[in-house]
Every structure is written in structure tokens, then in C-alpha cells.
């Protein structure tokens, strides 16, 4: 990678992190406007599932879905009092439809979704139907004390082009009236107000180019080919739930999904400076992977499956006693239904606040599916039956702190604009 290329990727990350019209202008001045086709005139051709991104994303040589490289989480609060009006719903829907007309629905265009929190639905006299499992967020481990995100809504924007994600955000907030040659017929301004924004990136080269932050040692240990800060691939196809699996099947929100979003701070000094390569493989995947040298580089050789066979998943507590540690993927693989994982991950790294972080975005049919998976990740049962600690040598728990948690409902597209519970 040339020095010029590294500086360009650092600049793009910084522009997304800063946000606003000045950052967008600087990004366009430096890199030019990306050549992105407009979206369709007939929006009925788009899928009704907001979370149906996989068919619009690229894949690698093994069929694993590759996430869009630049991402923004835009948190919003309802600006009105009482419950939203029909006119406000129409305004919000018009804004979202303008985005869809401006950019084609692809990773090299724009993908986005909007979710609503339990706090949003609390303003209505009626309750959510039993077909929607959307509890208020809570601490999900005995060792965490997160702040809970109770903003009304979150819009998730994703694109391979930083300028596209930034321009879409500005247009939604009413700061741009034209987008990729398409007039913004409305914005969210006056109906939904910005409460917070979080940003990040994922993909080979980006973590390595943006590792000069707190939480990563000065030795610049993140491999150039790694898509994430911890130095390994994730999102193997066979270790992800399908979009069908995470879709709500009945009730007024059939075709939607639930979304959990965590903000996690990473502490990778020991990970890279003290732990050996063998220890990192054992803790990320499984001790058997390390003992048998199954993982090459960042794990590209694993194909579409992290390889959690019976040496990893059978009698996990007994194996933890033998090895003195348990792997992250090893624990996660124990939570399946009909041989399928319960959650679909769409997480990405971050330098928000000058710290190495991870925004863990999880889709599932019910929030309870995420909570069950998280219980397995905690490894509390393994710690009680072996020398493995509650965090020490217990997967990758000791290298991260959960700072925030939030739960949201992603309605189908047809009901995405300020929905009522019914």
C-alpha cells in the first residue's frame, strides 16, 4: 500500500467520523463525487424487508457476504408531543423514498434501515403485539454496567463510498436538498431530531490504517488484510443466521426483524503485546484450532465456516478444564436452532472518541434470541465448572467493555415511518 493510499483511507474514515456538511465537502473536494447509479423509479421493486441486505452486498470467493465499508448509526428522537400524526408519517416516508430514488440499493450505492425503540412505542396507549419481542435494554452479563440507548429511533446507513453515507445523512437532516441528481422531496427535520451519531468501518485495510487510537498498542499490530481490529475474519456464511431465520413471521410487523446495537470499547494491548498468535487463535476460535494450526493469516483458509466441529462444541466445560481456556466462536456455536445460529451480525469497527471500538449490530426474530446467544458468549457456566475465569481466558471477554446497549424493531418497509404498535 502506498503512503498516498494509506492517507486517503485515513482521511475518509476521519470525514465519516466528523460528519456534517464541512466533512462532506472536504471528502468531495479530495476524492470527487462517486459515480453511483440512481435508484429505481418504481420503488415497489425493492424488498419489503428492511433487513434484506445480503442480496445487495458483494460476496468473497467463498460466498461470505461482505459488508459495506463505511457505516453510520444516526440516533433520533421524535420532535413532537403525543403520538405522530398522519402528516408526519407521510413526511418521513417521503424522505426515505427520496433516498431510495437517489442511490441504487447496493453496497456501492446506499443501504439503510430505520428501527424504533421500546421507548418510542411507550408513547402509544396500546402495546406491541405478542409477535414482537422487544424488551427494554438491560445488562446482559454480571460484569457489565452499560448505559441504555432509549432514543426513539436509529437509522443505519451503509455504503462503500464514505461520501454517499455522509450525503444521505445530511439529506435526511435537511442540510441537503438534492442528492445524486434527485430532489429531496422531504427531510426528517422538524419531525425527528438528531440525538447522537456513531460511525465506523469494516473491510481489509481500514482497521490497519486507523489503528493509531487508544486501545491498540503503538506497534501497529493490526494486519493489513484484516477486516476488523482483532485481526481475524468474522461473518462466515455458515455461522450467520439467514435473513429468513431472523424475520418476524406473523402479526402486524411480519416481514420485520428486531435489532440489538451495542457500543463496545476494545482493549487490545494484551491481545497483541502479551498473547501469542496461538493464544489469540484459541481465544477467538477454539483451542483445537490453535493446537492443530487450522487458521492461516486472518482466517481466509476457513472458507465459509469457522470450523466449530465436535472437538470444539462437545462437552465444552470438560474441554475448558483440559485446555485452561475456551474460544469465543466455540461458545457461540452451542446456541443453535435447527442447526442454524439465531442471530445475523452486521457489526463494524470504530474510532469514535479516539478509542478503538466495535459497534455490534445484531438482527434476530426476537430480542430473546440475542440474549440467549449473549448468555452463551458470557461463558458463565464454563467458568463455574473449570479454571477458566469469568472473563480471563473466556473467549475475548477480557478485551472489551460494553458501554451502551439498545433494542429496536425494524418494521417492514411498508410500515417503517413512525409506526404505531398496531
Legacy VTK file of the C-alpha trace (Angstrom):
# vtk DataFile Version 3.0
C-alpha trace
ASCII
DATASET POLYDATA
POINTS 422 float
0.000 0.000 0.000
1.422 3.389 -0.977
1.735 6.228 1.515
-0.805 8.137 -0.543
-3.298 5.261 -0.335
-2.948 4.962 3.418
-3.503 8.681 3.893
-6.575 8.596 1.686
-8.208 5.813 3.740
-7.375 7.616 6.982
-8.907 10.806 5.574
-12.104 9.062 4.505
-12.527 7.487 7.947
-11.979 10.855 9.601
-14.553 12.523 7.359
-17.223 9.974 8.259
-16.387 10.217 11.961
-16.631 14.024 11.964
-19.745 14.224 9.817
-21.580 17.365 8.778
-21.539 19.473 5.641
-17.902 20.538 6.075
-16.707 16.923 6.250
-18.808 16.011 3.217
-17.451 18.975 1.267
-13.864 18.077 2.177
-14.453 14.456 1.168
-15.867 15.504 -2.221
-13.087 18.051 -2.803
-10.428 15.437 -2.150
-11.929 12.379 -3.837
-14.607 13.732 -6.138
-18.230 12.653 -6.225
-18.566 8.870 -6.580
-20.219 7.618 -9.748
-23.251 5.867 -8.281
-26.371 4.963 -10.288
-29.674 6.348 -9.090
-32.297 4.089 -7.552
-35.353 2.765 -9.407
-38.325 4.910 -10.404
-40.622 2.095 -9.284
-39.841 1.633 -5.576
-42.225 -1.320 -5.364
-39.410 -3.367 -6.899
-37.442 -3.049 -3.650
-37.809 -5.760 -0.983
-40.302 -5.114 1.812
-37.845 -6.415 4.391
-35.670 -3.530 5.531
-33.043 -6.012 6.697
-32.811 -7.794 3.331
-29.302 -6.532 2.575
-27.496 -9.760 1.672
-28.681 -9.848 -1.927
-27.447 -6.277 -2.394
-23.971 -6.870 -0.928
-20.860 -8.304 -2.542
-19.503 -11.718 -1.596
-15.981 -13.110 -1.364
-14.603 -16.163 -3.153
-16.202 -18.452 -0.528
-19.689 -16.922 -0.724
-19.384 -14.943 2.521
-21.299 -11.663 2.422
-19.014 -8.609 2.591
-20.427 -5.627 4.500
-20.345 -2.091 3.110
-17.099 -0.415 4.170
-18.424 2.835 5.739
-21.280 2.936 8.229
-23.235 5.498 10.259
-25.717 4.977 13.087
-27.920 8.080 13.330
-29.956 8.192 16.566
-33.143 10.273 16.511
-35.895 11.475 18.842
-39.461 12.374 17.905
-39.759 16.169 17.953
-43.491 16.324 18.588
-45.671 15.712 21.600
-48.135 12.893 21.977
-48.190 10.442 19.080
-47.108 11.037 15.473
-49.643 12.387 13.003
-50.507 11.072 9.562
-48.846 14.140 8.020
-45.622 13.464 9.922
-45.631 9.844 8.775
-46.025 10.992 5.189
-43.123 13.424 5.560
-40.808 10.761 6.988
-41.770 8.233 4.323
-41.206 10.816 1.578
-37.707 11.456 2.924
-36.848 7.758 2.934
-38.260 7.313 -0.568
-36.135 10.208 -1.791
-33.034 8.367 -0.530
-34.109 5.229 -2.362
-34.539 7.152 -5.611
-31.189 8.910 -5.201
-28.968 5.835 -4.827
-29.342 2.284 -6.006
-29.728 -0.245 -3.218
-26.272 -1.790 -3.292
-23.084 -1.747 -1.245
-21.576 0.606 -3.864
-24.723 2.735 -3.563
-26.661 3.023 -0.299
-28.240 0.564 2.117
-30.222 1.812 5.080
-32.754 0.756 7.693
-34.719 2.503 10.436
-35.566 0.921 13.771
-37.718 2.023 16.716
-37.057 1.529 20.414
-39.351 0.365 23.233
-39.294 3.990 24.447
-40.759 5.124 21.133
-43.639 2.677 21.399
-44.297 3.584 25.060
-45.996 6.827 23.941
-48.901 4.870 22.457
-51.868 3.684 24.551
-51.754 0.208 23.002
-48.936 -2.301 23.421
-46.842 -4.057 20.812
-48.363 -7.377 19.715
-47.178 -10.641 21.256
-45.496 -11.491 17.931
-42.865 -8.786 18.653
-40.311 -9.489 21.394
-38.847 -6.045 22.139
-37.976 -5.561 25.823
-36.162 -2.520 27.155
-32.374 -2.970 27.031
-30.664 -4.425 30.089
-27.236 -5.519 31.292
-26.575 -8.984 29.875
-23.586 -10.076 31.961
-22.715 -9.855 35.663
-19.577 -7.864 34.841
-21.100 -5.115 32.655
-22.745 -1.803 33.506
-23.812 -0.241 30.192
-25.754 2.926 29.529
-29.026 2.150 27.798
-29.957 3.755 24.484
-33.547 4.945 24.784
-33.616 7.249 21.763
-36.778 6.832 19.726
-35.166 5.618 16.515
-31.903 4.691 14.837
-31.143 4.921 11.111
-28.339 2.626 9.943
-26.615 3.927 6.778
-24.040 1.830 4.915
-22.059 2.335 1.716
-18.681 1.521 0.220
-18.443 5.263 -0.519
-17.985 7.483 2.533
-19.369 10.454 0.609
-22.625 8.596 -0.053
-23.194 7.770 3.622
-22.376 11.358 4.628
-24.592 12.892 1.930
-27.517 10.630 2.848
-27.196 11.661 6.497
-27.084 15.353 5.595
-30.108 14.996 3.319
-32.169 13.243 5.991
-31.358 16.029 8.448
-32.452 18.708 5.965
-28.949 20.008 5.202
-29.056 18.944 1.514
-31.959 19.446 -0.861
-30.534 17.414 -3.748
-28.877 14.032 -3.710
-27.128 12.427 -6.686
-29.277 14.451 -9.088
-32.507 13.660 -7.238
-34.513 16.278 -5.341
-35.115 15.515 -1.674
-38.889 15.914 -1.597
-38.793 15.992 2.218
-36.440 15.560 5.170
-36.780 14.396 8.761
-36.200 17.936 10.042
-38.972 19.115 12.347
-40.277 15.579 12.855
-37.224 13.666 14.089
-34.254 15.364 15.783
-30.660 14.092 15.875
-29.784 12.769 19.336
-26.472 11.039 18.617
-24.397 9.588 15.789
-21.873 6.770 15.737
-19.643 5.802 12.879
-17.262 3.140 11.748
-15.789 0.965 9.054
-15.165 -2.645 8.162
-13.079 -4.313 5.479
-9.494 -5.205 4.694
-7.112 -2.280 5.097
-9.371 0.069 7.044
-8.616 -1.200 10.593
-4.872 -1.307 9.868
-4.896 2.245 8.522
-6.842 3.551 11.505
-5.154 1.865 14.465
-3.496 4.965 15.959
-6.105 5.160 18.739
-6.431 4.301 22.398
-6.861 0.588 22.961
-4.359 -0.562 20.325
-0.598 -0.716 21.059
1.798 1.635 19.272
3.445 -1.275 17.450
0.685 -1.115 14.790
-0.090 -4.833 15.046
-3.384 -4.963 13.113
-2.763 -6.911 9.877
-3.358 -5.075 6.610
-5.627 -7.879 5.377
-7.818 -7.966 8.489
-11.365 -6.586 8.160
-11.601 -5.941 11.930
-9.302 -4.720 14.705
-8.854 -8.100 16.370
-7.036 -9.493 13.335
-9.430 -12.186 12.110
-12.345 -12.616 9.730
-15.873 -12.922 11.034
-19.273 -13.258 9.406
-18.678 -16.717 7.923
-21.811 -17.667 5.990
-22.471 -20.872 7.925
-22.045 -19.076 11.248
-24.688 -16.472 10.445
-28.446 -16.804 10.666
-30.189 -16.334 7.339
-32.381 -13.314 6.703
-35.362 -15.683 6.680
-34.380 -17.002 10.116
-34.343 -13.528 11.692
-37.613 -12.367 10.110
-40.764 -11.938 12.229
-43.286 -14.388 10.790
-46.689 -13.194 11.956
-48.650 -10.243 13.253
-48.725 -6.638 12.001
-44.929 -6.493 11.797
-44.477 -9.720 9.833
-41.549 -9.221 7.480
-39.660 -7.127 10.012
-36.941 -8.083 12.495
-35.529 -6.930 15.809
-32.162 -5.226 16.106
-29.743 -5.021 19.024
-26.973 -2.414 18.909
-24.090 -2.400 21.400
-21.242 0.082 21.647
-18.123 -1.809 22.798
-14.721 -0.379 23.761
-11.738 -2.567 22.832
-8.598 -3.106 24.954
-6.096 -4.826 22.667
-2.714 -4.114 24.299
-2.506 -7.546 25.933
-4.160 -9.170 22.904
-1.281 -8.118 20.669
1.621 -7.444 23.049
1.381 -10.361 25.505
-0.770 -13.071 23.941
0.902 -15.284 21.360
-0.600 -15.969 17.956
-1.619 -19.422 19.259
-3.417 -17.885 22.223
-5.276 -15.417 20.011
-6.474 -18.199 17.717
-7.555 -20.299 20.712
-9.492 -17.435 22.293
-11.116 -16.180 19.100
-11.980 -19.576 17.627
-11.267 -22.689 19.720
-8.199 -24.216 21.424
-8.401 -27.117 18.947
-7.895 -24.649 16.093
-4.699 -23.411 17.713
-3.385 -26.885 18.580
-3.971 -28.129 15.025
-2.871 -24.883 13.304
-6.190 -24.592 11.458
-6.181 -20.809 10.952
-3.897 -19.181 8.390
-3.481 -15.412 8.496
-6.813 -13.761 9.248
-8.719 -16.974 8.523
-9.390 -16.820 4.790
-8.489 -20.514 4.520
-11.524 -21.438 6.635
-13.807 -20.716 3.689
-17.448 -20.167 4.654
-17.353 -21.845 8.070
-15.304 -21.145 11.206
-14.981 -24.922 11.686
-16.631 -25.464 15.059
-16.635 -29.280 14.950
-17.175 -31.747 17.790
-13.667 -31.079 19.115
-14.922 -27.599 19.945
-18.625 -27.917 20.727
-18.984 -31.219 22.596
-18.546 -31.123 26.381
-17.315 -27.547 26.315
-16.780 -27.352 30.092
-14.694 -30.544 30.065
-12.574 -29.222 27.196
-12.155 -25.921 29.040
-10.818 -27.804 32.063
-8.334 -29.635 29.834
-7.167 -26.564 27.880
-7.495 -23.836 30.520
-9.434 -21.619 28.121
-12.475 -21.549 25.871
-12.919 -19.862 22.476
-15.382 -17.137 21.512
-16.680 -18.981 18.439
-16.664 -22.214 20.422
-19.173 -20.771 22.900
-21.333 -19.087 20.264
-21.644 -22.303 18.255
-23.503 -24.006 21.104
-26.570 -21.791 20.530
-28.424 -23.085 17.501
-31.944 -23.994 16.449
-32.476 -26.499 13.642
-28.702 -26.314 13.082
-28.889 -22.558 12.472
-27.430 -19.686 14.509
-30.058 -17.380 15.969
-28.545 -14.015 15.049
-27.273 -12.237 11.944
-24.329 -9.950 12.745
-23.633 -6.696 10.919
-21.032 -5.167 13.241
-18.195 -2.783 12.379
-15.145 -1.169 13.987
-14.972 2.429 15.154
-12.640 5.190 16.311
-15.409 7.268 17.901
-13.982 9.302 20.766
-10.424 8.453 19.739
-10.827 4.905 21.074
-10.787 1.550 19.332
-14.328 0.268 19.411
-16.876 -2.070 17.904
-20.488 -1.299 17.116
-22.103 -4.717 17.453
-25.243 -4.749 15.296
-27.288 -7.928 15.570
-30.519 -8.894 13.796
-32.832 -11.600 15.089
-36.506 -12.555 15.118
-36.782 -11.892 18.865
-34.507 -9.981 21.225
-34.573 -13.142 23.356
-32.572 -14.875 20.612
-29.794 -12.321 21.048
-29.952 -12.622 24.829
-29.635 -16.416 24.602
-26.621 -16.054 22.321
-25.074 -13.482 24.621
-25.565 -15.805 27.615
-23.519 -18.431 25.791
-20.851 -15.828 24.931
-20.577 -14.945 28.633
-19.422 -18.492 29.374
-20.586 -18.247 32.987
-21.425 -21.964 33.094
-17.949 -22.813 31.777
-16.318 -20.560 34.379
-18.242 -22.294 37.156
-17.076 -25.756 36.049
-13.432 -25.088 35.131
-10.395 -22.952 35.887
-11.480 -20.502 33.175
-12.315 -17.121 34.719
-15.493 -15.151 34.216
-13.507 -13.023 31.762
-9.908 -14.307 31.838
-9.253 -16.942 29.144
-13.014 -16.898 28.499
-13.113 -16.186 24.788
-12.470 -12.498 24.087
-14.427 -11.049 27.021
-11.398 -9.572 28.785
-10.576 -7.410 25.763
-13.851 -5.494 25.590
-16.163 -3.343 27.689
-19.815 -2.922 26.740
-20.590 0.779 27.113
-24.094 1.040 25.622
-26.972 -1.269 24.672
-30.150 -0.600 22.724
-33.030 -2.670 21.333
-35.035 -1.701 18.249
-37.773 -3.015 15.961
-37.120 -2.889 12.215
-40.618 -2.848 10.683
-41.108 -3.902 7.071
-40.583 -1.032 4.607
-44.320 -0.553 4.258
-44.553 0.359 7.988
-41.147 1.929 8.627
-42.286 5.550 9.045
-43.327 6.339 12.628
-45.367 3.145 13.102
-47.980 2.621 15.788
-47.890 -0.649 17.766
-50.921 -1.931 15.894
LINES 1 423
422 0 1 2 3 4 5 6 7 8 9 10 11 12 13 14 15 16 17 18 19 20 21 22 23 24 25 26 27 28 29 30 31 32 33 34 35 36 37 38 39 40 41 42 43 44 45 46 47 48 49 50 51 52 53 54 55 56 57 58 59 60 61 62 63 64 65 66 67 68 69 70 71 72 73 74 75 76 77 78 79 80 81 82 83 84 85 86 87 88 89 90 91 92 93 94 95 96 97 98 99 100 101 102 103 104 105 106 107 108 109 110 111 112 113 114 115 116 117 118 119 120 121 122 123 124 125 126 127 128 129 130 131 132 133 134 135 136 137 138 139 140 141 142 143 144 145 146 147 148 149 150 151 152 153 154 155 156 157 158 159 160 161 162 163 164 165 166 167 168 169 170 171 172 173 174 175 176 177 178 179 180 181 182 183 184 185 186 187 188 189 190 191 192 193 194 195 196 197 198 199 200 201 202 203 204 205 206 207 208 209 210 211 212 213 214 215 216 217 218 219 220 221 222 223 224 225 226 227 228 229 230 231 232 233 234 235 236 237 238 239 240 241 242 243 244 245 246 247 248 249 250 251 252 253 254 255 256 257 258 259 260 261 262 263 264 265 266 267 268 269 270 271 272 273 274 275 276 277 278 279 280 281 282 283 284 285 286 287 288 289 290 291 292 293 294 295 296 297 298 299 300 301 302 303 304 305 306 307 308 309 310 311 312 313 314 315 316 317 318 319 320 321 322 323 324 325 326 327 328 329 330 331 332 333 334 335 336 337 338 339 340 341 342 343 344 345 346 347 348 349 350 351 352 353 354 355 356 357 358 359 360 361 362 363 364 365 366 367 368 369 370 371 372 373 374 375 376 377 378 379 380 381 382 383 384 385 386 387 388 389 390 391 392 393 394 395 396 397 398 399 400 401 402 403 404 405 406 407 408 409 410 411 412 413 414 415 416 417 418 419 420 421
